[in-house]
Amino acid sequence: MWRDAEGDTLYTFTIIATTPNALLRPIDNRMPVIFDKLLAKQWLDLVFGPSDASVAAVLAPFPSALMEARDVSPSVNKPENETPDCISPVADRQFRLI
């Protein structure tokens, strides 16, 4: 959280990207950093050091074997579309291209 020039509180976040794993490589040249509780603690720990090994461990691509990919509707690309349809597999429903 931080404050803008008028002193209003702003709640923000950042998505940190890394190189894609084998599952996402055909889709994009980057992927969000995803980590488990242990790596989250390491990332947020006050004694977390800037060593290359520590940073590399936390920012490594999430294992493909623990992920699943499926085709979804192109409506997922519009921020105003915030419905369960955005994550429903295409094979389970009909949609039209926008």
Gaussian input, Z-matrix of N, CA and C with variables (Angstrom, degrees):
# hf/3-21g

backbone

0 1
 N
 C     1     B1
 C     2     B2     1     A1
 N     3     B3     2     A2     1     D1
 C     4     B4     3     A3     2     D2
 C     5     B5     4     A4     3     D3
 N     6     B6     5     A5     4     D4
 C     7     B7     6     A6     5     D5
 C     8     B8     7     A7     6     D6
 N     9     B9     8     A8     7     D7
 C    10    B10     9     A9     8     D8
 C    11    B11    10    A10     9     D9
 N    12    B12    11    A11    10    D10
 C    13    B13    12    A12    11    D11
 C    14    B14    13    A13    12    D12
 N    15    B15    14    A14    13    D13
 C    16    B16    15    A15    14    D14
 C    17    B17    16    A16    15    D15
 N    18    B18    17    A17    16    D16
 C    19    B19    18    A18    17    D17
 C    20    B20    19    A19    18    D18
 N    21    B21    20    A20    19    D19
 C    22    B22    21    A21    20    D20
 C    23    B23    22    A22    21    D21
 N    24    B24    23    A23    22    D22
 C    25    B25    24    A24    23    D23
 C    26    B26    25    A25    24    D24
 N    27    B27    26    A26    25    D25
 C    28    B28    27    A27    26    D26
 C    29    B29    28    A28    27    D27
 N    30    B30    29    A29    28    D28
 C    31    B31    30    A30    29    D29
 C    32    B32    31    A31    30    D30
 N    33    B33    32    A32    31    D31
 C    34    B34    33    A33    32    D32
 C    35    B35    34    A34    33    D33
 N    36    B36    35    A35    34    D34
 C    37    B37    36    A36    35    D35
 C    38    B38    37    A37    36    D36
 N    39    B39    38    A38    37    D37
 C    40    B40    39    A39    38    D38
 C    41    B41    40    A40    39    D39
 N    42    B42    41    A41    40    D40
 C    43    B43    42    A42    41    D41
 C    44    B44    43    A43    42    D42
 N    45    B45    44    A44    43    D43
 C    46    B46    45    A45    44    D44
 C    47    B47    46    A46    45    D45
 N    48    B48    47    A47    46    D46
 C    49    B49    48    A48    47    D47
 C    50    B50    49    A49    48    D48
 N    51    B51    50    A50    49    D49
 C    52    B52    51    A51    50    D50
 C    53    B53    52    A52    51    D51
 N    54    B54    53    A53    52    D52
 C    55    B55    54    A54    53    D53
 C    56    B56    55    A55    54    D54
 N    57    B57    56    A56    55    D55
 C    58    B58    57    A57    56    D56
 C    59    B59    58    A58    57    D57
 N    60    B60    59    A59    58    D58
 C    61    B61    60    A60    59    D59
 C    62    B62    61    A61    60    D60
 N    63    B63    62    A62    61    D61
 C    64    B64    63    A63    62    D62
 C    65    B65    64    A64    63    D63
 N    66    B66    65    A65    64    D64
 C    67    B67    66    A66    65    D65
 C    68    B68    67    A67    66    D66
 N    69    B69    68    A68    67    D67
 C    70    B70    69    A69    68    D68
 C    71    B71    70    A70    69    D69
 N    72    B72    71    A71    70    D70
 C    73    B73    72    A72    71    D71
 C    74    B74    73    A73    72    D72
 N    75    B75    74    A74    73    D73
 C    76    B76    75    A75    74    D74
 C    77    B77    76    A76    75    D75
 N    78    B78    77    A77    76    D76
 C    79    B79    78    A78    77    D77
 C    80    B80    79    A79    78    D78
 N    81    B81    80    A80    79    D79
 C    82    B82    81    A81    80    D80
 C    83    B83    82    A82    81    D81
 N    84    B84    83    A83    82    D82
 C    85    B85    84    A84    83    D83
 C    86    B86    85    A85    84    D84
 N    87    B87    86    A86    85    D85
 C    88    B88    87    A87    86    D86
 C    89    B89    88    A88    87    D87
 N    90    B90    89    A89    88    D88
 C    91    B91    90    A90    89    D89
 C    92    B92    91    A91    90    D90
 N    93    B93    92    A92    91    D91
 C    94    B94    93    A93    92    D92
 C    95    B95    94    A94    93    D93
 N    96    B96    95    A95    94    D94
 C    97    B97    96    A96    95    D95
 C    98    B98    97    A97    96    D96
 N    99    B99    98    A98    97    D97
 C   100   B100    99    A99    98    D98
 C   101   B101   100   A100    99    D99
 N   102   B102   101   A101   100   D100
 C   103   B103   102   A102   101   D101
 C   104   B104   103   A103   102   D102
 N   105   B105   104   A104   103   D103
 C   106   B106   105   A105   104   D104
 C   107   B107   106   A106   105   D105
 N   108   B108   107   A107   106   D106
 C   109   B109   108   A108   107   D107
 C   110   B110   109   A109   108   D108
 N   111   B111   110   A110   109   D109
 C   112   B112   111   A111   110   D110
 C   113   B113   112   A112   111   D111
 N   114   B114   113   A113   112   D112
 C   115   B115   114   A114   113   D113
 C   116   B116   115   A115   114   D114
 N   117   B117   116   A116   115   D115
 C   118   B118   117   A117   116   D116
 C   119   B119   118   A118   117   D117
 N   120   B120   119   A119   118   D118
 C   121   B121   120   A120   119   D119
 C   122   B122   121   A121   120   D120
 N   123   B123   122   A122   121   D121
 C   124   B124   123   A123   122   D122
 C   125   B125   124   A124   123   D123
 N   126   B126   125   A125   124   D124
 C   127   B127   126   A126   125   D125
 C   128   B128   127   A127   126   D126
 N   129   B129   128   A128   127   D127
 C   130   B130   129   A129   128   D128
 C   131   B131   130   A130   129   D129
 N   132   B132   131   A131   130   D130
 C   133   B133   132   A132   131   D131
 C   134   B134   133   A133   132   D132
 N   135   B135   134   A134   133   D133
 C   136   B136   135   A135   134   D134
 C   137   B137   136   A136   135   D135
 N   138   B138   137   A137   136   D136
 C   139   B139   138   A138   137   D137
 C   140   B140   139   A139   138   D138
 N   141   B141   140   A140   139   D139
 C   142   B142   141   A141   140   D140
 C   143   B143   142   A142   141   D141
 N   144   B144   143   A143   142   D142
 C   145   B145   144   A144   143   D143
 C   146   B146   145   A145   144   D144
 N   147   B147   146   A146   145   D145
 C   148   B148   147   A147   146   D146
 C   149   B149   148   A148   147   D147
 N   150   B150   149   A149   148   D148
 C   151   B151   150   A150   149   D149
 C   152   B152   151   A151   150   D150
 N   153   B153   152   A152   151   D151
 C   154   B154   153   A153   152   D152
 C   155   B155   154   A154   153   D153
 N   156   B156   155   A155   154   D154
 C   157   B157   156   A156   155   D155
 C   158   B158   157   A157   156   D156
 N   159   B159   158   A158   157   D157
 C   160   B160   159   A159   158   D158
 C   161   B161   160   A160   159   D159
 N   162   B162   161   A161   160   D160
 C   163   B163   162   A162   161   D161
 C   164   B164   163   A163   162   D162
 N   165   B165   164   A164   163   D163
 C   166   B166   165   A165   164   D164
 C   167   B167   166   A166   165   D165
 N   168   B168   167   A167   166   D166
 C   169   B169   168   A168   167   D167
 C   170   B170   169   A169   168   D168
 N   171   B171   170   A170   169   D169
 C   172   B172   171   A171   170   D170
 C   173   B173   172   A172   171   D171
 N   174   B174   173   A173   172   D172
 C   175   B175   174   A174   173   D173
 C   176   B176   175   A175   174   D174
 N   177   B177   176   A176   175   D175
 C   178   B178   177   A177   176   D176
 C   179   B179   178   A178   177   D177
 N   180   B180   179   A179   178   D178
 C   181   B181   180   A180   179   D179
 C   182   B182   181   A181   180   D180
 N   183   B183   182   A182   181   D181
 C   184   B184   183   A183   182   D182
 C   185   B185   184   A184   183   D183
 N   186   B186   185   A185   184   D184
 C   187   B187   186   A186   185   D185
 C   188   B188   187   A187   186   D186
 N   189   B189   188   A188   187   D187
 C   190   B190   189   A189   188   D188
 C   191   B191   190   A190   189   D189
 N   192   B192   191   A191   190   D190
 C   193   B193   192   A192   191   D191
 C   194   B194   193   A193   192   D192
 N   195   B195   194   A194   193   D193
 C   196   B196   195   A195   194   D194
 C   197   B197   196   A196   195   D195
 N   198   B198   197   A197   196   D196
 C   199   B199   198   A198   197   D197
 C   200   B200   199   A199   198   D198
 N   201   B201   200   A200   199   D199
 C   202   B202   201   A201   200   D200
 C   203   B203   202   A202   201   D201
 N   204   B204   203   A203   202   D202
 C   205   B205   204   A204   203   D203
 C   206   B206   205   A205   204   D204
 N   207   B207   206   A206   205   D205
 C   208   B208   207   A207   206   D206
 C   209   B209   208   A208   207   D207
 N   210   B210   209   A209   208   D208
 C   211   B211   210   A210   209   D209
 C   212   B212   211   A211   210   D210
 N   213   B213   212   A212   211   D211
 C   214   B214   213   A213   212   D212
 C   215   B215   214   A214   213   D213
 N   216   B216   215   A215   214   D214
 C   217   B217   216   A216   215   D215
 C   218   B218   217   A217   216   D216
 N   219   B219   218   A218   217   D217
 C   220   B220   219   A219   218   D218
 C   221   B221   220   A220   219   D219
 N   222   B222   221   A221   220   D220
 C   223   B223   222   A222   221   D221
 C   224   B224   223   A223   222   D222
 N   225   B225   224   A224   223   D223
 C   226   B226   225   A225   224   D224
 C   227   B227   226   A226   225   D225
 N   228   B228   227   A227   226   D226
 C   229   B229   228   A228   227   D227
 C   230   B230   229   A229   228   D228
 N   231   B231   230   A230   229   D229
 C   232   B232   231   A231   230   D230
 C   233   B233   232   A232   231   D231
 N   234   B234   233   A233   232   D232
 C   235   B235   234   A234   233   D233
 C   236   B236   235   A235   234   D234
 N   237   B237   236   A236   235   D235
 C   238   B238   237   A237   236   D236
 C   239   B239   238   A238   237   D237
 N   240   B240   239   A239   238   D238
 C   241   B241   240   A240   239   D239
 C   242   B242   241   A241   240   D240
 N   243   B243   242   A242   241   D241
 C   244   B244   243   A243   242   D242
 C   245   B245   244   A244   243   D243
 N   246   B246   245   A245   244   D244
 C   247   B247   246   A246   245   D245
 C   248   B248   247   A247   246   D246
 N   249   B249   248   A248   247   D247
 C   250   B250   249   A249   248   D248
 C   251   B251   250   A250   249   D249
 N   252   B252   251   A251   250   D250
 C   253   B253   252   A252   251   D251
 C   254   B254   253   A253   252   D252
 N   255   B255   254   A254   253   D253
 C   256   B256   255   A255   254   D254
 C   257   B257   256   A256   255   D255
 N   258   B258   257   A257   256   D256
 C   259   B259   258   A258   257   D257
 C   260   B260   259   A259   258   D258
 N   261   B261   260   A260   259   D259
 C   262   B262   261   A261   260   D260
 C   263   B263   262   A262   261   D261
 N   264   B264   263   A263   262   D262
 C   265   B265   264   A264   263   D263
 C   266   B266   265   A265   264   D264
 N   267   B267   266   A266   265   D265
 C   268   B268   267   A267   266   D266
 C   269   B269   268   A268   267   D267
 N   270   B270   269   A269   268   D268
 C   271   B271   270   A270   269   D269
 C   272   B272   271   A271   270   D270
 N   273   B273   272   A272   271   D271
 C   274   B274   273   A273   272   D272
 C   275   B275   274   A274   273   D273
 N   276   B276   275   A275   274   D274
 C   277   B277   276   A276   275   D275
 C   278   B278   277   A277   276   D276
 N   279   B279   278   A278   277   D277
 C   280   B280   279   A279   278   D278
 C   281   B281   280   A280   279   D279
 N   282   B282   281   A281   280   D280
 C   283   B283   282   A282   281   D281
 C   284   B284   283   A283   282   D282
 N   285   B285   284   A284   283   D283
 C   286   B286   285   A285   284   D284
 C   287   B287   286   A286   285   D285
 N   288   B288   287   A287   286   D286
 C   289   B289   288   A288   287   D287
 C   290   B290   289   A289   288   D288
 N   291   B291   290   A290   289   D289
 C   292   B292   291   A291   290   D290
 C   293   B293   292   A292   291   D291

   B1=1.4449
   B2=1.5260
   B3=1.3095
   B4=1.4575
   B5=1.5142
   B6=1.3212
   B7=1.4625
   B8=1.5273
   B9=1.3361
   B10=1.4543
   B11=1.5242
   B12=1.3222
   B13=1.4651
   B14=1.5273
   B15=1.3484
   B16=1.4716
   B17=1.5225
   B18=1.3366
   B19=1.4571
   B20=1.5222
   B21=1.3407
   B22=1.4605
   B23=1.5315
   B24=1.3422
   B25=1.4560
   B26=1.5190
   B27=1.3195
   B28=1.4511
   B29=1.5276
   B30=1.3155
   B31=1.4550
   B32=1.5233
   B33=1.3038
   B34=1.4490
   B35=1.5265
   B36=1.3080
   B37=1.4575
   B38=1.5211
   B39=1.2982
   B40=1.4529
   B41=1.5133
   B42=1.3135
   B43=1.4522
   B44=1.5250
   B45=1.3171
   B46=1.4597
   B47=1.5227
   B48=1.3137
   B49=1.4615
   B50=1.5237
   B51=1.3184
   B52=1.4622
   B53=1.5251
   B54=1.2925
   B55=1.4609
   B56=1.5300
   B57=1.3197
   B58=1.4605
   B59=1.5254
   B60=1.3341
   B61=1.4568
   B62=1.5292
   B63=1.3215
   B64=1.4745
   B65=1.5224
   B66=1.3243
   B67=1.4602
   B68=1.5263
   B69=1.3187
   B70=1.4639
   B71=1.5196
   B72=1.3155
   B73=1.4691
   B74=1.5258
   B75=1.3543
   B76=1.4673
   B77=1.5363
   B78=1.3224
   B79=1.4604
   B80=1.5281
   B81=1.3489
   B82=1.4656
   B83=1.5243
   B84=1.3288
   B85=1.4650
   B86=1.5239
   B87=1.3409
   B88=1.4672
   B89=1.5254
   B90=1.3176
   B91=1.4579
   B92=1.5213
   B93=1.3319
   B94=1.4641
   B95=1.5242
   B96=1.3122
   B97=1.4609
   B98=1.5307
   B99=1.3190
   B100=1.4649
   B101=1.5152
   B102=1.3286
   B103=1.4575
   B104=1.5156
   B105=1.3382
   B106=1.4635
   B107=1.5311
   B108=1.3114
   B109=1.4710
   B110=1.5238
   B111=1.3244
   B112=1.4574
   B113=1.5270
   B114=1.3258
   B115=1.4663
   B116=1.5243
   B117=1.3347
   B118=1.4677
   B119=1.5218
   B120=1.3153
   B121=1.4717
   B122=1.5289
   B123=1.3182
   B124=1.4635
   B125=1.5259
   B126=1.3280
   B127=1.4654
   B128=1.5282
   B129=1.3437
   B130=1.4609
   B131=1.5232
   B132=1.3085
   B133=1.4532
   B134=1.5293
   B135=1.3045
   B136=1.4694
   B137=1.5256
   B138=1.3323
   B139=1.4586
   B140=1.5277
   B141=1.3313
   B142=1.4594
   B143=1.5146
   B144=1.3046
   B145=1.4580
   B146=1.5075
   B147=1.3093
   B148=1.4642
   B149=1.5283
   B150=1.3434
   B151=1.4624
   B152=1.5239
   B153=1.3075
   B154=1.4624
   B155=1.5253
   B156=1.3210
   B157=1.4661
   B158=1.5222
   B159=1.3214
   B160=1.4625
   B161=1.5180
   B162=1.3023
   B163=1.4615
   B164=1.5278
   B165=1.3152
   B166=1.4693
   B167=1.5233
   B168=1.3216
   B169=1.4685
   B170=1.5191
   B171=1.3112
   B172=1.4621
   B173=1.5261
   B174=1.3067
   B175=1.4632
   B176=1.5341
   B177=1.3164
   B178=1.4700
   B179=1.5251
   B180=1.3274
   B181=1.4695
   B182=1.5309
   B183=1.3266
   B184=1.4587
   B185=1.5264
   B186=1.3461
   B187=1.4689
   B188=1.5344
   B189=1.3169
   B190=1.4683
   B191=1.5205
   B192=1.3154
   B193=1.4667
   B194=1.5251
   B195=1.3147
   B196=1.4630
   B197=1.5263
   B198=1.3394
   B199=1.4580
   B200=1.5227
   B201=1.3245
   B202=1.4548
   B203=1.5253
   B204=1.3177
   B205=1.4638
   B206=1.5214
   B207=1.3276
   B208=1.4610
   B209=1.5170
   B210=1.3250
   B211=1.4605
   B212=1.5203
   B213=1.3232
   B214=1.4636
   B215=1.5199
   B216=1.3094
   B217=1.4523
   B218=1.5300
   B219=1.3221
   B220=1.4626
   B221=1.5280
   B222=1.3290
   B223=1.4672
   B224=1.5264
   B225=1.3270
   B226=1.4585
   B227=1.5337
   B228=1.3307
   B229=1.4652
   B230=1.5199
   B231=1.3268
   B232=1.4591
   B233=1.5272
   B234=1.3241
   B235=1.4634
   B236=1.5249
   B237=1.3321
   B238=1.4690
   B239=1.5357
   B240=1.3240
   B241=1.4635
   B242=1.5288
   B243=1.3001
   B244=1.4578
   B245=1.5294
   B246=1.3279
   B247=1.4562
   B248=1.5264
   B249=1.3320
   B250=1.4654
   B251=1.5307
   B252=1.3383
   B253=1.4639
   B254=1.5296
   B255=1.3155
   B256=1.4664
   B257=1.5322
   B258=1.3165
   B259=1.4654
   B260=1.5234
   B261=1.3229
   B262=1.4596
   B263=1.5266
   B264=1.3291
   B265=1.4684
   B266=1.5319
   B267=1.3158
   B268=1.4586
   B269=1.5258
   B270=1.3175
   B271=1.4658
   B272=1.5273
   B273=1.3282
   B274=1.4595
   B275=1.5191
   B276=1.3421
   B277=1.4648
   B278=1.5204
   B279=1.3058
   B280=1.4624
   B281=1.5252
   B282=1.3081
   B283=1.4611
   B284=1.5123
   B285=1.3164
   B286=1.4584
   B287=1.5157
   B288=1.3040
   B289=1.4661
   B290=1.5125
   B291=1.3289
   B292=1.4507
   B293=1.5030
   A1=107.85
   A2=115.52
   A3=120.59
   A4=108.62
   A5=118.05
   A6=121.99
   A7=109.65
   A8=115.10
   A9=119.76
   A10=109.69
   A11=117.52
   A12=122.67
   A13=112.42
   A14=117.02
   A15=120.93
   A16=112.44
   A17=117.76
   A18=121.43
   A19=114.47
   A20=116.97
   A21=120.27
   A22=110.13
   A23=115.32
   A24=120.47
   A25=110.57
   A26=116.06
   A27=122.14
   A28=108.38
   A29=116.09
   A30=121.65
   A31=107.17
   A32=116.57
   A33=120.99
   A34=110.19
   A35=115.60
   A36=121.14
   A37=108.52
   A38=115.29
   A39=122.08
   A40=108.41
   A41=116.94
   A42=121.11
   A43=106.70
   A44=115.78
   A45=120.88
   A46=107.47
   A47=116.98
   A48=121.47
   A49=110.66
   A50=114.71
   A51=122.21
   A52=108.38
   A53=116.80
   A54=119.75
   A55=108.74
   A56=118.46
   A57=120.00
   A58=112.72
   A59=115.39
   A60=119.39
   A61=108.21
   A62=117.64
   A63=121.40
   A64=112.41
   A65=118.12
   A66=121.49
   A67=111.81
   A68=116.94
   A69=121.06
   A70=114.58
   A71=117.69
   A72=120.93
   A73=113.09
   A74=120.64
   A75=119.27
   A76=113.54
   A77=117.33
   A78=121.66
   A79=111.78
   A80=116.62
   A81=119.94
   A82=109.23
   A83=116.43
   A84=120.76
   A85=112.58
   A86=116.02
   A87=120.79
   A88=108.51
   A89=115.78
   A90=121.75
   A91=107.87
   A92=117.55
   A93=118.66
   A94=110.39
   A95=116.60
   A96=120.62
   A97=107.05
   A98=115.82
   A99=122.49
   A100=105.97
   A101=116.31
   A102=116.56
   A103=111.99
   A104=115.02
   A105=122.00
   A106=110.16
   A107=116.58
   A108=120.98
   A109=112.54
   A110=116.95
   A111=119.89
   A112=111.07
   A113=117.43
   A114=119.79
   A115=111.33
   A116=117.53
   A117=120.16
   A118=110.04
   A119=116.13
   A120=120.48
   A121=109.90
   A122=116.22
   A123=119.68
   A124=110.38
   A125=116.58
   A126=120.99
   A127=111.40
   A128=116.55
   A129=121.05
   A130=113.75
   A131=118.02
   A132=122.63
   A133=110.28
   A134=115.94
   A135=120.24
   A136=112.51
   A137=117.52
   A138=118.99
   A139=111.73
   A140=116.50
   A141=120.76
   A142=108.00
   A143=116.57
   A144=120.47
   A145=111.86
   A146=116.31
   A147=120.70
   A148=113.29
   A149=117.93
   A150=118.31
   A151=110.39
   A152=116.25
   A153=121.17
   A154=111.74
   A155=117.54
   A156=121.39
   A157=111.12
   A158=118.33
   A159=121.93
   A160=111.15
   A161=116.58
   A162=120.95
   A163=109.95
   A164=117.93
   A165=121.50
   A166=111.12
   A167=118.05
   A168=121.16
   A169=110.95
   A170=117.11
   A171=121.15
   A172=111.37
   A173=117.62
   A174=121.27
   A175=114.09
   A176=117.72
   A177=120.96
   A178=110.19
   A179=117.68
   A180=119.99
   A181=111.29
   A182=116.07
   A183=122.18
   A184=108.39
   A185=118.56
   A186=120.42
   A187=113.63
   A188=116.12
   A189=122.07
   A190=111.86
   A191=117.24
   A192=121.47
   A193=112.35
   A194=117.41
   A195=121.41
   A196=112.16
   A197=116.43
   A198=121.30
   A199=110.84
   A200=115.28
   A201=122.53
   A202=107.75
   A203=117.32
   A204=121.65
   A205=108.71
   A206=116.04
   A207=120.87
   A208=109.00
   A209=115.78
   A210=121.04
   A211=109.61
   A212=115.84
   A213=121.83
   A214=109.00
   A215=115.88
   A216=122.57
   A217=111.21
   A218=117.74
   A219=119.83
   A220=112.63
   A221=118.15
   A222=119.84
   A223=111.54
   A224=117.84
   A225=121.55
   A226=111.33
   A227=117.13
   A228=121.70
   A229=114.33
   A230=118.49
   A231=121.12
   A232=109.23
   A233=118.76
   A234=121.59
   A235=114.24
   A236=117.87
   A237=119.31
   A238=112.40
   A239=117.42
   A240=121.16
   A241=109.22
   A242=116.42
   A243=120.13
   A244=108.96
   A245=114.96
   A246=121.12
   A247=109.00
   A248=117.31
   A249=120.42
   A250=113.02
   A251=117.27
   A252=120.18
   A253=112.18
   A254=116.91
   A255=120.26
   A256=112.47
   A257=117.55
   A258=119.27
   A259=113.08
   A260=117.42
   A261=120.43
   A262=109.11
   A263=117.15
   A264=118.92
   A265=111.17
   A266=116.85
   A267=122.17
   A268=110.74
   A269=117.95
   A270=121.58
   A271=112.33
   A272=117.68
   A273=121.65
   A274=114.12
   A275=118.01
   A276=119.17
   A277=110.43
   A278=114.74
   A279=121.54
   A280=107.79
   A281=117.90
   A282=122.06
   A283=108.76
   A284=114.72
   A285=118.76
   A286=108.88
   A287=116.29
   A288=120.59
   A289=109.73
   A290=116.48
   A291=120.98
   A292=110.03
   D1=148.30
   D2=175.45
   D3=-152.82
   D4=176.10
   D5=-177.41
   D6=-117.00
   D7=141.52
   D8=177.44
   D9=-82.48
   D10=-176.66
   D11=-176.38
   D12=-59.84
   D13=-28.29
   D14=179.52
   D15=-86.42
   D16=-2.05
   D17=179.78
   D18=88.84
   D19=4.26
   D20=178.33
   D21=-77.08
   D22=140.34
   D23=179.00
   D24=-74.19
   D25=132.95
   D26=176.89
   D27=-119.56
   D28=127.73
   D29=175.79
   D30=-100.83
   D31=119.87
   D32=-174.77
   D33=-132.16
   D34=170.89
   D35=174.65
   D36=-149.68
   D37=166.66
   D38=178.73
   D39=-131.10
   D40=137.50
   D41=172.79
   D42=-99.05
   D43=120.85
   D44=178.48
   D45=-95.02
   D46=130.15
   D47=-178.47
   D48=-105.55
   D49=155.27
   D50=176.41
   D51=-137.19
   D52=-179.18
   D53=176.65
   D54=-67.82
   D55=149.13
   D56=-177.14
   D57=-75.70
   D58=151.80
   D59=172.65
   D60=-80.60
   D61=-179.52
   D62=-176.15
   D63=-61.45
   D64=-33.06
   D65=-179.35
   D66=-68.08
   D67=-41.46
   D68=-176.07
   D69=-91.98
   D70=-14.82
   D71=-177.96
   D72=-54.22
   D73=-39.68
   D74=178.24
   D75=-69.18
   D76=-15.86
   D77=-175.80
   D78=-95.15
   D79=-40.67
   D80=-174.41
   D81=-155.13
   D82=164.53
   D83=179.02
   D84=-94.73
   D85=11.97
   D86=177.02
   D87=-155.02
   D88=165.21
   D89=176.04
   D90=-150.45
   D91=155.35
   D92=176.82
   D93=-65.51
   D94=147.95
   D95=173.34
   D96=-70.52
   D97=128.39
   D98=178.22
   D99=-124.89
   D100=129.30
   D101=177.62
   D102=-142.31
   D103=161.67
   D104=-178.85
   D105=-84.68
   D106=-178.76
   D107=-176.71
   D108=-61.04
   D109=-38.52
   D110=-179.12
   D111=-64.07
   D112=-46.49
   D113=178.56
   D114=-69.82
   D115=-31.63
   D116=175.92
   D117=-62.64
   D118=-43.41
   D119=178.21
   D120=-62.67
   D121=-42.23
   D122=178.85
   D123=-62.06
   D124=-42.61
   D125=-179.04
   D126=-63.70
   D127=-40.58
   D128=-175.50
   D129=-90.12
   D130=-10.74
   D131=-177.39
   D132=-63.41
   D133=134.53
   D134=-178.92
   D135=-65.69
   D136=-22.44
   D137=179.73
   D138=-93.06
   D139=5.88
   D140=177.53
   D141=-58.87
   D142=122.38
   D143=-177.06
   D144=-96.21
   D145=161.54
   D146=-178.29
   D147=-83.62
   D148=22.28
   D149=-178.65
   D150=-66.00
   D151=147.26
   D152=-179.17
   D153=-58.26
   D154=-39.15
   D155=-178.17
   D156=-66.21
   D157=-41.51
   D158=179.95
   D159=-65.58
   D160=-45.61
   D161=-179.73
   D162=-65.82
   D163=-43.01
   D164=-179.61
   D165=-61.87
   D166=-38.33
   D167=-179.51
   D168=-64.88
   D169=-42.00
   D170=-177.84
   D171=-74.56
   D172=-35.07
   D173=-175.39
   D174=-93.68
   D175=6.36
   D176=179.55
   D177=-66.39
   D178=147.90
   D179=177.58
   D180=-59.87
   D181=141.68
   D182=177.30
   D183=-65.22
   D184=142.22
   D185=-177.53
   D186=-61.23
   D187=131.12
   D188=179.09
   D189=-57.82
   D190=-36.06
   D191=-176.82
   D192=-62.65
   D193=-20.15
   D194=-179.26
   D195=-98.00
   D196=9.58
   D197=-177.57
   D198=-123.12
   D199=167.69
   D200=177.59
   D201=-137.93
   D202=141.26
   D203=176.96
   D204=-119.13
   D205=143.65
   D206=175.55
   D207=-154.55
   D208=151.66
   D209=177.98
   D210=-72.91
   D211=137.26
   D212=176.30
   D213=-128.39
   D214=168.97
   D215=-179.84
   D216=-63.29
   D217=148.34
   D218=174.75
   D219=-65.07
   D220=-10.97
   D221=178.06
   D222=-63.20
   D223=-16.84
   D224=177.96
   D225=-63.44
   D226=-19.23
   D227=-177.47
   D228=-82.42
   D229=-2.42
   D230=179.63
   D231=-110.93
   D232=118.84
   D233=-177.40
   D234=-56.35
   D235=-29.97
   D236=-178.74
   D237=-72.74
   D238=-13.97
   D239=177.56
   D240=-88.90
   D241=90.88
   D242=-178.99
   D243=-116.99
   D244=72.87
   D245=-177.98
   D246=-132.94
   D247=164.30
   D248=176.82
   D249=-59.79
   D250=-22.84
   D251=178.01
   D252=-58.51
   D253=-27.49
   D254=-178.04
   D255=-63.61
   D256=-26.32
   D257=-178.62
   D258=-113.97
   D259=2.65
   D260=177.20
   D261=-73.22
   D262=134.71
   D263=178.05
   D264=-59.77
   D265=141.76
   D266=-178.29
   D267=-57.90
   D268=-39.62
   D269=-177.02
   D270=-61.32
   D271=-22.24
   D272=-177.26
   D273=-86.40
   D274=-4.96
   D275=-176.55
   D276=-157.48
   D277=169.65
   D278=177.21
   D279=-100.62
   D280=146.69
   D281=172.87
   D282=-150.19
   D283=161.01
   D284=174.90
   D285=-117.63
   D286=146.71
   D287=-179.77
   D288=-69.14
   D289=142.26
   D290=-179.79
   D291=-103.41

